[in-house]
Every structure is written in C-alpha cells, then in structure tokens.
Amino acid sequence: MKNIDTGVSKSRQENTKIIINYIRLNGPVSRTDIFANTPISKATVTRIVEELVKDDIVVEVGVENTEIGRKPVYLKINPKAYCCIGIDLKRRSIKVAAFDLDRNVLCKSKESLKYITTEQELLQAIQKVINSILETMHLNKDKIIGIGIGAPGIVDFKEGILVNFNKKHRLVNIKLKQFLENKFNIPVYIDNNPNTKVLGEYWHRNRSNYESIVYVVCNDGIGSGIIVDGHVLRGKNNSAGEIGHVKVIIDGKQCGCGKCGCLEAYCSTDEIEKEVIGELEKGNKSLVTDYIGQQFEKITYELISKCTGLGDEVCSRVIDKAQKILGISISNIINLINPDIIILAGEFFEYDRHSVENVKNYAMKEVLIDSVGDDIQFIHRKLEDEFNEIGAATLVYNTIFSNKAH
C-alpha cells in the first residue's frame, strides 16, 4: 500500500493509520469530522485523504445537503480496494480465508495436518492451501495487503517463528514467516491463537471500547490472549498469557510441557478425560460405561459433560475440581490486571450450560478486593462464534490500519 510503506515518515504513517481507522470505525464521515475528532491538522487530513481517494482505499459516497456554505463530501473505506488472508493453524488442521476490508469472506479453504510429521511437510501444506485460495479467487497479489496466521504454542512474533508447534514431532523453531514471504512476496504476520482471538474481539466486537480484555481458551491445551490499555500484552519473548503453565499444585501432575503442577495438567479436556478413565480403572461406577462399556479409549470430554448433566458422581467430581482450579487461576489474572472483560472459550465450556457461571463464581470468591470484580463481565464464546481466520486476518488490519493493540 503506497501510503503506508517504509518510504514514508513514521509520523506520516501514524497519521494515515489514524485517519483510515477513524473512517473505518465511523464512516461515512466528512473531512471536517476527521479533523475535529483526531489530533491531525486540517492540511494534513486534506492531503492524506486526497492520496487515499486517489489510491482507491477511500471512496467518496455522497454529499450532505446544507442551506449555506460548502456541502461536505462523505468518505468510507472501499472494501474492495484490498484483501487479506487469515489462517487458523492448528496441530491437526489448517483453515484459510480471504477477506475484503469490510471483513467479508471472499473464499475459504482447509487442509488436514493429521499426517504431518516433518517441517517440510508442514510448510508445503500451508503453501498449498494459500495457493488454493489464490487460484480459486484469481487474486492479484498486488491487492493482498498481508497474510495473518494464528498458531498454537509460543510464537516469536517479531521474527514469525513457530517456537514449539509440535514437540512430539520435533516441529520447533520453524521460520514460517521467512518461508511464506519468500514464496509469495506478501507481508506475513504470525502470532499465537489466543492473541489473534483477543485481537479479533478488540477490533470487531468491542462496541463499548473496553481497553482491557482477557480471552481464555480451554481445549486440549489452555492459553490466554490479553489486551491491556489497548495493547496486546506480549512480554519479552511473546510468551505472556501462558496461563496453561501457571503452577496450581506444587509438585503436582506432570504437564505436557515437562514441568509439574501446571493448570493444563488439571483443566485441559485431555487431562479431564484421563482423570475420569483413572477413576473407572479403580472400579468406581459411572454412567459413562452405559455408553462405552469397558472401551475407555472411546471416552470424550463431551460424554463426560453429558454424564455430569445427568448427575453422575464421578464425572461431576472431576469436572467440578477442574472448574474450581480454572476459576482460581482466572482470579489471579483479575488480581494482577483488573480487566474489563473475561472471555471464556473452548470445548471446556461448550457442553455444560453451567460451566461459565461455575468458573466465574469460583474466580470471584478469590478476588482480593470484592469491589474489584463488581463490574467485570464474563462472556462465553461458543466454538462457532470464536474468531479464528478473521482473528488471524486482524493481525494484518491491525498492523496496517491501527496504532493500537500491537
């Protein structure tokens, strides 16, 4: 994009971002509106808007009828000017979508990664699914402003490296950004999944303009994305938010990370399944066996949740313990950060309608000062409502169009 490249001064880049983001959020707006509601001078607003209109990033959409004076021309983002690609990368699958600047889905594709065991196979699978999008849409690469990728585990955000994508197959320190930029000559932005999800929430659902949001994702692994004062909390190595590896039990069960006593070792859906299997192997009676008999390998978290709802003692005890431990861990986040919103997502909350309320209650019992949590909202995002590809694509929008939430 001509107006936001390395050949333009930093202050000009920031002013352009502010103007584009103001039009994106409030359009259609007039040039006078932009001048009145941003810290940018009238002359600079006029000059930058003229260039944005010339480049077809912004379009003039109408004139307000006024009895006196010059009639203001209204502006809005041209959604078809550019598009970006969002990739939701998981250890067993990859989903890709192309979006216009209004976040409308232009095309989707997906690929299984179940049989990927080498770095080369992984890189080729990602390249293949991007090529599929480009070929289906007949997209001109000049119209693609970037590729955003949400990936599991720790990600080197600055360098675009998957630090620990899959330790089991030794898929570590993968230079994905470098590989894709060499193949496609398109800017690539990579972050971990919880960060892309919370970024998507901040950009697309944050109608009340909250500045501090915590997004907790609880599946077979546990992580969180955190925005504080409008900025993603990353830490020195982009590992902030690794709530799954906060210690909850001293010298506790071994976690997949190799350490002991981590939250993930007690509250991930995989570990809950293992715990119920352990109870069954001890001879404890459960409704679970009415469904799977002695074939314990068929047990699923969904089945455990179903049996909990039917009053099964074993499943209820295991689930309640996990909810309590997770709630206490979230209370620690509240005590440290005091966010506006806690968003709970993932399979952990998918099947039991009481799970969110239970975790909230356990969390609020442990908040240091009662009044601190009075106005904190707890929100549940169902699996189908989570930001995946669009959250990843927001990495591109955020870098190009905004000077916040980086």
Secondary structure, DSSP 4 states (H G I P E B T S, - for coil): -GGGSTTS-HHHHHHHHHHHHHHHHH-SEEHHHHHHHSSS-HHHHHHHHHHHHHTTSEEEEEE---SSSPPPEEEEE-TTS-EEEEEEE-SSEEEEEEEETT--EEEEEEEE-TT--SHHHHHHHHHHHHHHHHHHHT--GGGEEEEEEEESS-EETTTTEEEEEEGGGTEEEE-HHHHHHHHH-S-EEEEEHHHHHHHHHHHHT-TT--S-EEEEEESSSEEEEEEETTEE---TTS-TT-GGGSB-STT-PBPTTS-BSBTHHHHSHHHHHHHHHHHHHTT---THHHHHTT-GGG--HHHHHHHHHTT-HHHHHHHHHHHHHHHHHHHHHHHHH--SEEEEESGGGTS-TTHHHHHHHHHHHT-SSGGGGTT-EEEEE-GGGS-SHHHHHHHHHHHHH-SS--
